[in-house]
């Protein structure tokens, strides 16, 4: 039995680092008209349409910027932004025909009663992709990336801002079949490692770690009857390994998530929802350095700004990579038993998934 490993330092920190060779179209949502002052707005209405083709969700603003040629549809002009902090274009005719903004997003104006536009009239709307690559980073097991189709290969490109040396790859909550070919490589071709398939979740320790800026995850799975590649969580980063492993015979509890409904006659009916694994690990004779590393990890997982505490990937035995679990650390207790010797007890609970 090898030491356990805790994986929490994902080098992929932003959806901007991810690109997929096959991307599903997203949806363009309806617009809300709202001025930022007390001026009465014009009578025009704006409709949105199209198939959103960008990978990251965007928030659009459309604003009337001129009525110099007239205040009616076809005369006034607008400017628009997709959330980047500046206006993407100005002086665009406010047309009754569909006008392409970008990424497959269209807007169309219709006249109303009275002047259609007043400078400063604004519309807000979103374009979202429910299965974009960024869904692999939010650690929500109900979100996932899906490709548009099966290609040979389906490629996910990971681009770091500088060369990084990851030690492990995790593909979690996936739909890949046993006949899938999975390869992790760098863009130069110097590193190329075959990744062993396991059902539902895959952990691969990189045999020859090296620093590269651009990495490729290539997946070929022509036998997949779903017709697409699905990945819930993607991890490419490092791991924490302690001096000593946890004690043999850890406590494991299966927690049943159920609703209990009681009729007016007092009859109780259980509605089963899920089953979660909870466990407690005891580490003895850990060094002060180990304890510091654990405390560093705990601090990295908690974010006061977002008020979230991220889970970790826990591999019970490095010799069995398939035994990996996405879990939250629920408790941490340290007892200093001697000079540079500590007993640490860590409680964990599996992260739930609805479907």
Secondary structure, 3 states (H helix, E strand, C coil): CCCCEEECCECCCCHHHEEECCCCCEEECCCEECCCCCCCCCCCEEEEEEEECCCCCEEEEEEEEECCCCCCCCCCEEEEECCCCCCCEEEEECCCCCEECCCCEEEEEECCCCCCCCCCCEEEEEEECCCCHHHHCCCCCCCCEECCCCCCCEEEEEEEEEEECCCEEEEECCCCCCCCEEEEEECCCCCEEECCCCCCEEEEECCCCCCEEEEEEEEECCCCCCCCCEECEEEEECCECCCCCECCCCEEEEEEEEEEEECCCCCEEEEEEEEEEEEEEEEEEECHHHHHHHHHHHHHHEECCCCEECCEEEECCCCCCCCEEEEEEEEEEEEEEECCEEEEEEEEEECCCCC
